[in-house]
Amino acid sequence: MVEHADLTTPTPAEGWDVREAVSHLAGTDVEALLAAEDPAGFVAKLPAIATDIDGFLTGQLAERRDLPQAQLVASWQQGFDRLLDALGRLEPGTKVPWYGPPMSPASFATARLMEYWAHGQDVVDGLGAIREPTDRLRHICHLGVRTRGFSYVNRGLAVPDGGVRVELTAPDGSSWTYGEGEDRVTGSALDFCLLVTQRRHREDTGLVATGPLAEEWLDIAQCFAGPPGTGRAKA
């Protein structure tokens, strides 16, 4: 899709067009490869990144701004393939450093899948394309549930006592259930993924929160690392 798209097409990510979404994914794969192959080298870069996150992101975009479209896509694919190969060679118990807590290779791959899906949604929305949901959304749902506590800590809030049960309808019509508690979140897996990646305003989904813990969580849900996101405006 990207190979034949107009890369100057704006996306819902404020200030970013399709080229910039792709450039961010490609640039972050470079950092992910460094984390997998040279953890100490990656960790050494973190303080500088933390003090100027905006500058770091801008650098990813500027580095690829003038690349011809075919070269941009080809280099992105090559970097992605190298990352997959590097992750596949790691022992399961390895801890890969990242912008949040270190992760196992499987969890690290899940986080990258989530980033690809989320920024891919920006591209899909910008181009007016259609992307059918698949059962691979389960990985993002799992991450969305696991990061409930992070959503609070990331905003300097205390993580409340008590759990939230999440009951989702998968793309194939089956049910995915996570957690325990009297409070519940129900709805489609797609809507849950769109919310926790902050690609849709809560009121533009069909998610239903039952109980104060569920209500509070859905207002701040964020499954990606970095500062608290502003999310999307209501359509």
N, C-alpha and C positions, 0 to 999 in steps of 0.2 A: 504493500500500500504506500509506504513512504517513498519507495523508489520513483513513483510516478506522481507524487503529490506536489502541490505548490508549497514549498517550505516556508514561504512568507505568510501562510495562512495563520491568523491569530488563533490561539487556544484559550480556553477559559482561565488558564493560569495567568494571572495579571502580568502583562508586559512580555509574555513569552509566546513566540510563534512555534510552528511545527519544528523548524530547524533547531530552535533553542531547547525544545523538549528532547529531541534526539541527541543533541550535543551534551545535555546534562546526563542522560543515560550512558552515553559513550564515555564521558569523562569520569563518571562514578564507577564504571566498570574498570577503568584504569586504576583507580584507588582501591577497588575491591581486589584486583589482582595483586597489587602491592601488599595488601593486608594478608592475603593467602600465602604469598611466596616469601615475603620479607616482613614479618610482623613487627620486628624492632624498627625497621625503617618507616613503617606506617605510623607507629606510635610516636616516633620522633617528630612527625609532621603535625600531630594533633594540636599542640598548643598554639601554633601559628594559625591553624584553621579556625580554632575556637575563638580567637580574638578578632577574626575578620571573615565571618562566614559568607557575608554578601560578596566580599572581594574574591573569595575562593570560588563561589558559584559563577560570578561574572567572568572569571578567568577560564572556566570550563567552556563557556559560550564563546568568548573572544577567540580562543585557540582554534575553534572550528568554524568561525563565522564566514571565512572566505573560501572554504573548501568547496570544490565542485560537488554537486549532489551525489554523483556516482562514487566519488572518492570518500565522501562522508559516510555513506551507507556501507561501503566496503570495509573501511577502517573500523566502523562500529561492529560489523559482523565478525571481523578478525579478533577484535578485543573481547567480544562476548565468547567466542570459541575458546580463546586462551583462558578465560576465567573458568569456564566449565571444566576444562582439562585440569586446571590447577585445583579446583575444589574436589574433583574426582580422585585426585592423588593423595588427599589429606586423610589421615587416620580419623575414624569417627569421633574419638575422644579429644581431638585437637580443639583448642579454643582460638578462634579467629578474632582479632581485635577489630572494633568498628567504632562508630561515633557514640554508641551506647555501650552496654556491657558486652564483653567478648562472647562469642557464640560458637556452637558446634558447627561443622560444615553444613549439616542438614538445615539448621536454623538460619545460618547465613544465606544459604541458597533460597530459603523461604522468604527472607527479607528482601533479597534481590528480585524474586518473582513478584512480590508485592509492589516494589517500586516500579518495575516494568509495567505491571498492570495499571497502576495508578496514573503514571505519566502517559501510558498508552491510551487511557480513557480521555485524557486531555486532547490527544491527537485525534481520536475518534470523534469527540465532540466538536473539535474545531473544523474537521473536514466534513462533518455531517454524515459520517459513515456508520455502519451497523456492525457491532461485534457481538456475536451470540455468546451468552455465558456457558461455561462448561463446568464440570465437576472439579476442575483445578481451583475453582474459587474456595474450595475447602481449606486450602493452605492459608489463604488470606483471612478467612473466618477464624481459623485457629489462632493466627497471629493477633487478630483483632480482640479476641477474648483474652489472650495471654497478656496483652498490654493495657488491660483496664487500670491496673495500679499505676503504670507509667503515665497514663493520661492525667492522673492527679498530681503525681510527683513533679511532672514536667511543668506544671503550673504553680508549684509551690503550695499545693493543697495536701492536707492529710488524707491518706487513703482510708475510707470508711470501713468499719467492721461490717461483716455480712457479705454474702455472695449474691450473684445475679445469675439466674438460669437463662440461657439463650437457646431459643427454639427456632430453627430456620428451615425454610423450605428450599431444598436444593434444586438446581436446574432440571434434574430428571424427575422431580416431584417427590423424592424421598425426603426424610427428615434428618437434620443434623442437630444434635443437642449437646450443649456444653454447660458445665457448672451446676451448682446447686444453690438453692435459695428460694424464698417466697417471692422475691421480686423477679420479674421476667421481662425479657425482650423477645418479641416474636415478629416474624415477617420473612421476607425472602432473603436468601443468601446474597443475592446480587445487591439488594438495597443495603444490607449490613456492610458489605465490602465498600460500597460507594460512600457510606457514612464514615467508617473508621479510617478510610484513606482521605477523607474530607473532600470528596469529589461531588458530593451533593449536600445541599442543606437538609437538615433533618426533616423539615416539613415537606420536602419534595420526595420523600421516601414513604413507603407504606409500613415502616416499622412502628410497632406499638410497645410502649413501655408501661409496665404495671408495677407500681411501687416507687417510693422516693429514690432508692438506690439506682434503679434502672433509669428513671427520669434524669437524674443528675449525670449519670455516666454518658448517656447519649448526647448530652449537650456539650461534652468536652472530649469525646472519644477521639483518639489519635494513635494510630499504630506505627507511624514512621518516626525515626529519630530526628532530633533537631528541635529548635524552639517551638513553642505552641503555634500551630497553624491557625490562620484566620478562617479557613474553610471557604465555602462557596456561598454567595448571596442567594437568597430565596428566589426561585424563578418567578 
